[in-house]
Amino acid sequence: MAPDPSFAPTQLAARAAYLLRGNDLGVMTTAAPLLYPHMWSWDAAFVAIGLAPLSVERAVVELDTLLSAQWSNGMIPHIVFANGVDGYFPGPARWACSALAANAQRNRHTSGITQPPVHAIAVQRILDRARYRGRSTRAVAEAFLDRRWDDLVRWHRWLAEARDPKEHGRVTLYHGWESGMDNSPRWDSAYANVIPGNVPEYHREDNTIITDPSQRPSDLEYDRYLWLVEEMKSARYDDELLPKVMSFAVEDVFASAILSVACTVLAEIGEDYKRPHTDVRDLYAWADRFRAGVIETTDERTGAARDYDLRADKPIATETVAQFAPLLCGGLPHNKERALLQRLEGPRFCGHPDLKFALIPSTSPVSRDFRPREYWRGPVWPVMTWLFSWAFARRGWAERSAMLRREGLRQASDGTFAEYYEPFTGEPLGSMQQSWTAAAVLDWLG
């Protein structure tokens, strides 16, 4: 059997940079040229992180484009559609946001849902990179902060108020797509209670590009996804009506942990750059609230976090990467945190003996829900590796961070920059030339 082809770090970085240039539409980077030909919210944040070592100026443009599509209520939509680009369903016509939603932009086509708030992390990376460049580059980064500070605070405020109105300290999702982990086992029971009504006819684009059905959600899953969009449209995407009409409503611990960290990061930026004291105070308060909300869900013995199904009024316990949310935001008592780290590094996840690389699978290989090739039901996602490696470095766990980075680079050294990888064989799966995979590699190597 031939050895795996792998590229040296300098070659890999050059290929990653070439990929991002190839996926660049001028003011936005497509998430992937065939499967995802538009801008996705959390992809754009990671793309900006990867662009920053190449060009701080271009990284700033990426976030400016995303924030220029922000709704007037503060929401950053999960898709900003590229003008004149077809080939993705559901497209702007199916969402109909500019026609229905009072808060949507009239001159930008977007979706009507959101995604995890990783953007403050990207802003921090851009400012950090700019510090080591010339005065003009630092000026570009600081001008961006001046221009967009209020938008970033409004984004966090919208999540804290519209998506946590009862102050549980957990972000409520009205669609599994809002988690970024579309078909994760986390949502199976909540989706099972979504009974699609009359879904207007549709034609999927994704399974004409990824023709192996084992890698993509099923048609029944898609019916449910699209029925939830119809429910949102019936409420005209109104924040106050959604809780009343949506048949899917789940408190997401992973998005909540990200929000907690992002609020802290943005507050620290606010202190460093002398932003209004009231903003900084609010950000720290939200960080505390969402950290406490995540910790409140954790299992007494293992420290694993659990989502909460508001419709069924019960916690959702699954063996997915989301149970490690407390490791991102902190707040666990020492003994519970140690137990959760042991779980992460043990045979249920990174220490499973059959894994090709010691990385975090999206679903535990010992779970009955595990599917090694199917999207968020088993494969390893490089962007998750990056997020945990970054968080561990931030928390002072240098060795753990370095190990994930090292294994992540080994996995990515095939140069395909796949969306996700089969955990046992390392086979690249999903779309190839995925922008955020290349971005993770560039940050690691930059």
Secondary structure by P-SEA (a helix, b strand, c coil): ccccccccaaaaaaaaaaaaaaacccccccccccccccccaaaaaaaaaaaccccaaaaaaaaaaaaaaccccccccccccccccccccccccccccccccccccccccccccccccaaaaaaaaaaaaaaaccaaaaaaaaaaaaacaaaaaaaaaaaacccccccccbbbbccccccccccccccaaaaaacccccccbbbbccccccccccccccaaaaaaaaaaaaaaaaacccccccccccccccccaaaaaaaaaaaaaaaaaaaaacccaaaaaaaaaaaaaaaaaaaaaccccccbbbbbbccccbbbbccccccccccccccccaaaaaaaaaaaaccccccccccccccccccccccccccccccccccccaaaaaaaaaaaaaacaaaaaaaaaaaaaaaaccccccccccccccccccccccaaaaaaaaaaac
